[in-house]
Amino acid sequence: MIDLHSHILPGIDDGAADLDESIAMCRMAFRDGIRTIVATPHIGKFPNTREIIEKKAEELRRVMRSQGIDLALFIGADYEFSPEIFSRIQNKALLTINSSRYLLLDIPYSLMPPNVPRHIERMVNAGIVPIITHPERCLQVQEEVAILDDIVKAGALVQLTASSIMGRMGTRARETAHLILKKNLAHVIATDAHGLSKRPPILSEAVALASGIIGKDRALAMVTSTPQQIIGNASTPAFSS
């Protein structure tokens, strides 16, 4: 499996506190069947740069190799949905997933920004495909899942958090995640791992639950073929609601 969204790099955001925790998270992920991880630290909330992230990723790769942990590690970043995104696009300063067209875009926990579909279209027209992260945890989406229809139609992809599907993020997040799956509005399941207990790097349980909602093939695609296409900068499947 492939984990497209994780805060596994040591000591640079609110994820792994140090290298020991990073390695323990890598071991947990490997035991769960994950073979590829994309490290996506926050940029904006924390003063991270491409250079910092690349340096930390290489440090983690080096230790994984020395300890025989056979995980592929790519980098990206987790960006807040803000007007600054467009200046970063114009300046070609975005840290996309493995230098692809795909970008993790973190939406607020309360209300979606105004005119989101229009902003999504603007990003897509500029050559960037946003992946909306954990919308099931947004209060507005919990009240009105249909808001995602126009966002997906505008060209965005949607990533659900494994812990939400599993019920670890609360009942409303679980119910909303399951409804998003039923409505065919999700494309990727990722861990958004922040530690060994806080959103752990585990996908298998969420995939099993999703399989009962949308079928095994579709659920597996969300943690295998679709994230692989994203990492490889290929076109991804369009799912209709």
Residue pairs with C-beta under 8 A, 6 or more apart in sequence:
1 32
1 33
1 34
1 35
1 36
1 203
1 204
1 207
1 223
1 224
2 34
2 35
2 36
2 37
2 38
2 223
2 224
2 227
2 228
2 231
3 29
3 34
3 36
3 37
3 38
3 190
3 191
3 193
3 201
3 203
3 223
3 227
4 38
4 40
4 97
4 104
4 131
4 159
4 188
4 190
4 227
4 230
4 231
5 38
5 40
5 78
5 104
5 133
5 159
5 161
5 188
5 190
5 191
5 192
6 15
6 25
6 37
6 38
6 39
6 40
6 190
6 191
6 192
6 193
6 201
7 13
7 14
7 15
7 16
7 39
7 40
7 41
7 42
7 78
7 192
7 193
7 194
8 15
8 16
8 22
8 25
8 26
8 29
8 37
8 39
8 60
8 193
8 201
9 15
9 16
9 22
9 39
9 41
9 53
9 56
9 57
9 60
10 16
10 17
10 18
10 19
10 21
10 22
10 56
10 59
10 60
11 17
11 18
11 19
11 56
12 41
12 46
12 48
12 52
12 53
12 56
13 41
13 42
13 45
13 46
13 48
14 42
14 45
14 46
14 194
15 41
15 193
15 194
15 195
16 22
16 25
16 194
16 195
17 195
19 59
19 60
19 63
21 195
21 196
22 60
22 63
23 60
23 63
23 64
23 67
23 69
24 196
25 193
25 195
25 196
25 200
25 201
26 37
26 60
26 64
26 69
26 71
26 201
27 69
28 196
28 200
28 201
28 202
29 37
29 71
29 191
29 193
29 201
29 202
30 69
30 70
30 71
32 201
32 202
32 203
32 204
33 203
33 204
34 71
34 201
34 203
35 70
35 71
35 72
36 71
36 72
36 73
36 74
36 227
36 228
36 231
37 71
37 72
37 73
37 74
37 201
38 73
38 74
38 75
38 76
38 97
38 98
38 227
38 231
39 53
39 56
39 57
39 60
39 73
39 74
39 75
39 76
40 75
40 76
40 77
40 78
40 97
40 104
41 48
41 53
41 56
41 77
41 78
42 48
42 77
42 78
42 80
42 106
43 49
43 77
43 78
43 79
43 95
44 79
44 80
44 82
44 84
45 80
48 77
50 95
53 75
53 77
53 95
54 75
57 73
57 75
60 73
61 73
64 70
64 71
64 73
74 97
74 98
74 231
75 95
75 97
75 98
76 95
76 96
76 97
76 98
76 102
76 103
76 104
77 94
77 95
77 96
77 103
77 104
78 104
78 106
78 133
79 85
79 88
79 94
79 103
79 104
79 105
79 106
80 105
80 106
81 105
81 106
81 107
81 108
81 113
81 116
81 119
85 94
85 105
85 123
86 122
86 123
86 126
87 93
88 94
89 123
89 126
89 127
89 128
90 126
94 103
94 128
96 102
96 103
96 128
97 103
97 104
97 131
97 230
97 231
98 231
98 232
98 233
99 233
100 230
100 231
100 232
100 233
101 127
101 128
101 129
101 233
102 128
102 129
102 130
102 131
102 157
102 230
102 233
103 123
103 128
103 129
103 130
103 131
104 130
104 131
104 133
104 159
105 130
105 131
105 132
105 133
105 156
106 133
106 134
107 113
107 116
107 132
107 133
107 134
107 135
107 138
108 138
109 137
109 138
109 139
110 138
110 139
110 140
111 138
111 139
111 140
112 138
112 140
112 141
112 147
113 119
116 150
116 151
116 154
117 150
117 151
117 153
117 154
118 154
120 130
120 151
120 154
120 155
120 156
121 154
121 155
123 129
123 130
123 155
124 130
124 154
124 155
124 156
129 155
129 156
129 157
129 236
130 155
130 156
130 157
131 156
131 157
131 158
131 159
131 187
131 188
131 230
132 148
132 151
132 156
132 157
132 158
132 159
133 159
133 161
133 190
133 192
134 159
134 160
134 161
134 164
134 192
135 141
135 148
135 158
135 160
135 176
135 180
136 142
136 160
136 161
136 164
136 169
136 173
136 174
136 176
136 177
136 180
137 161
137 164
137 169
137 173
137 176
140 147
141 147
141 148
141 176
142 172
142 173
142 175
142 176
145 176
145 179
145 180
145 183
145 185
148 158
148 180
148 183
148 185
149 185
149 241
151 158
152 158
152 185
152 239
152 241
157 187
157 188
157 230
157 236
158 180
158 185
158 186
158 187
158 188
159 186
159 187
159 188
159 189
159 190
160 177
160 180
160 181
160 186
160 188
160 189
160 190
160 206
160 222
161 169
161 173
161 177
161 189
161 190
161 191
161 192
161 199
162 189
162 190
162 191
162 192
162 199
162 202
162 203
162 205
162 206
162 207
163 169
163 191
163 192
163 199
163 200
163 206
164 173
164 174
164 176
164 177
165 174
165 177
165 178
165 181
165 189
165 206
165 209
165 210
166 174
166 205
166 206
166 209
167 174
168 199
177 186
178 213
180 186
181 210
181 213
181 214
182 213
182 214
183 241
184 214
184 239
184 240
184 241
185 239
185 241
186 222
186 239
187 222
187 226
187 236
187 237
187 239
188 222
188 223
188 226
188 227
188 230
189 203
189 206
189 207
189 210
189 219
189 222
189 223
190 203
190 223
190 227
191 199
191 200
191 201
191 202
191 203
192 199
193 199
193 200
193 201
203 223
207 219
207 220
207 222
207 223
208 219
210 218
210 219
210 222
211 219
211 220
213 219
221 237
226 236
226 237
229 235
229 236
230 236
